[in-house]
Amino acid sequence: MSVQLHKASAPNRDGPPLLTVEGVRAGYGNIEALHGIDLEVRQGEIVCLIGANGAGKTSTLMTICGCVKTRAGRITFSGQDITAMASDKIVRLGLAQSPEGRKIFPRLTVLENLEMGAFIRNDKAEIAKDIERVISLFPILGERRSQAGGTLSGGEQQMLAVGRAMMSRPRLLLLDEPSLGLAPLIVLKIFEVIKTLNAEGTTILLVEQNARMALKHSHRGYVLETGSITMADRADVLLADPRVQAAYLGDGH
């Protein structure tokens, strides 16, 4: 299976969205976490989703990738309706997630974790090239390649989680709280790699509590409050909005 890296020098404002979420409701048991949300991501964009804890940010990503079932509404990716599609089929279409909490395989080595990210592929030579590409972006993973994932530091595990998601060569990469609990220098490194991946053609939907950092590195943003989208605009406009500043960009953010 040959997987091509999709190049995009700039967001495509004219064509159809790569991802469309329309009126989506989803939840857990009797609790509805998403109350009819609408958002879209265009090829070549970095789009961020910001909001407080419990706003539904992770639920949004989990619903898009098929891990939480949609109760109403429609999700379209690359022109296909993926609303009821199984997660593994969604991955094969070119959508991958680096989940909140990293969820690496603690007993597998760094190298084995990266290989697991390429489970939909069988092009061994290209997989080997992509592993070296991940290591070029995160050199510490090269030094730790034979080490069990569970022995890595939090920052190293986050790098591994992002690297593992990259291994499927996704057209759209979902990143859930990539800076959570990390030292400032590691956060800068993670966002540097996010910008690099985007410049090389990967479209990114980013969930992030560090709203200032997310908006500074995104083209557009959505604000999610208690399961509903309350604001949507260009990232620079949201960054300058007094309501966003008051709620999410105070001291310490």
N, C-alpha and C positions, 0 to 999 in steps of 0.2 A: 504494500500500500504506500503510494507516494503522496506525501503531504506537502503542499506548497506553502511557503511563508507569504502571507498576503501583504503587499507593500501599500502604504498610504502616506503620502507626503503631507497631506492636510486633511482635516475632516471634510467629508463629502456632504455638502449642504443641499445638493440638488436631488440626488437619488433617493430611493426609499430608505427608511431607517433599517439598520441591521437588526435591531431588536425593538419590538413594540410591545408594551404592556398596556392592555385596555380594560378598564373596569374590573380589575382583578380583586377578588375576595379570597382569603385563605386563612387558615388558623389551625388550632390544635384542640381536638375534642370539641367541647362546647364553646371554646373561646375563639372569637374571630380576631385575628391579629392585623389583617389588612382589610380596609373598608372601601374597596373599589378604587384602587390606585391606577393612575395613568402615567406612563413615562416612555421615553424613547431614547435610543442610543444610535447615532449614525456612524458609519464606517470611518475610522480614523480618530474618533473622539476619545477623550477621557471625560467621563461624566461621573460626578460624585453624588452620593446620597448621604445627607447629614441629618442629625437629629439626636435627641437625648436617648439615654438607655431606655429600652422598652418601647421605642417608637415604632418598631417593626422593620428596621433596616435589614437585619439578618434574615428575618422571615421573607422579605422581598427577594433576596438572593436565593434562598433555599427553594422558594416557589418557582423562580425562573429556571433553576437547574433541575427541577422535577423531584426534589426531595420532600417538599410539602405540596400536597395536592391542591389544585385550584378549585374553589367552590363556585365561583362565577367569574365571567370575564374571559379574556383571550390573551395568549402570549404567542407572538410570532417572531421567529428567528430566521434570518436569511431567506425570507419569503415562505417559510414553512410554519404551519401551526404546530407548536410544540406543547400546547396546553396540557394534553393528557399523555405526552410521550414519556417513556421510561428514561431515567437519568443517563444510562449508558448510551442510548441512542442520541440523546442531546449532545453528549461529549463527542460522539462521532460526527456530528454536524459541524463541530468547531467551537464549542463553548466549554470552558473549563473554569473551575473555581478553586481559589486558595481560601479555605474556610477559616472562620473565626476560631481561635484556639489552636491553629496550625494543623492538629490532627495528623501529624506524621506517624509513620509506623515505628514505634520506639525500639523494637528488637531488630529491625532491619538496618543495614548499614546505610550511610548517606547515598552510596552508589545504587543500592537496591531500591531505596525510596525514589530516586530519580527514574530508575527503570520502570517502577510501578506507574509513574506518570505517563509513560508511553505505552500503556497496556493495549491501546487500540491500534498500535502500529506494529509492523513486522519488517520495516526497512532498517536492518541492523546497523548498516554503515551510517545512515543519516541519524539514527538514534545516538550513536557514539559521538557524532559531530555535535549534536544538540547538548549532550552531557558536557562536552568541553566548552560549549558556548555558555552554559549555566555557570560553569566553574570560572570562566573568564569574567563573568559579571560578579560572582561571589567567590573570590579566590580562597576564602577560608574553607569552603566546602571541598575544594580540592585537597587541602591539607587534612581534612577530616573524612575523606571518602570511604575509608574502611572502618570508621567508627560507628557504633550503633546510634541511631537517631535520637534515642532517649537520653544519651549522655551529652548532647549538645546544649549550649546555653540557649536562653529564650530567643535572642537575636539570631543565632545560627539556625535554630529551628524555623524561624520565620523565613529566613533566606531559603531554606530547604523547601518549605511549603510553596513559596512563590516559584522556585525552580522546578519543583515537581509539576505544578500546574502548567508551566511553560512547555513541558515535555510532550504534550499532545499537540503542540503547535496551534493553539486556539486562534480563531478569528476574533473571539470576544473572551476576555479574561475578567472574571469576577473576583475582586479582592475584598475580603471581609476583615476589616480592622487590622491592616498590616502593621500599624505602628503601636498597637496596644501593648503596654507594659515594657516598651523598649527604651533603651538609653537614647538621648538626643542624636548622637553621632550615628547610631544604627538606623534611626528613623530617617535621617538625611540620606543614607546609603540606599535604603529601600525606595525612597521617592526618586532618587537619581535613576535607579534601575527602571522604575515605572515609566519615567520620561523617555528613557532609552528604548524600551520595548514599544512604546507608542510611536516614537519617531521611526521605528523600523516597520511599523504597519499593524501592530496589535491594538485593537480597540479595547478600552477598559471601562468597566463599571466598578466604581470604588465606593465602598462603605467605610466611613471613617469618623471616629469621634473627635479627632483633631481637625476641627472644621476649618481652621485657618490654613493649615498645611494642605488639606484636601482641595480647598477652593483655589489656592495659589497654583496648584498643579493641574487643575481641570479646565476644560473648555466651558462646560455648563454644569449646573448643579440643581438638585431638588432638595427641598426641606420636607422631612417626614415628621409628623406629630401624631402620636397615638393612632397609627395605622392609616393616616390620610396624608396626601401630598398637599402642603399648604402654600408652598412657593416654588417657582421654577423660573430660572433665568440664566443668563450668562454668568459664569463664575465671578467675573470682576464686578458685575452689578450686585450680586448677592453679597460679596465681600464688603461692599460699600454701603449696604442697606442697614440702617440703624436698628431694625428689628432683629436682623441676623446677628449684628454686632452685640446687641444687648443679650440675646439668648445664648449665643454659641461662641462669641469671640472675646469674652471678658478676660481679665488677668488670669494667667496660668493656662490659657488655651493655646 
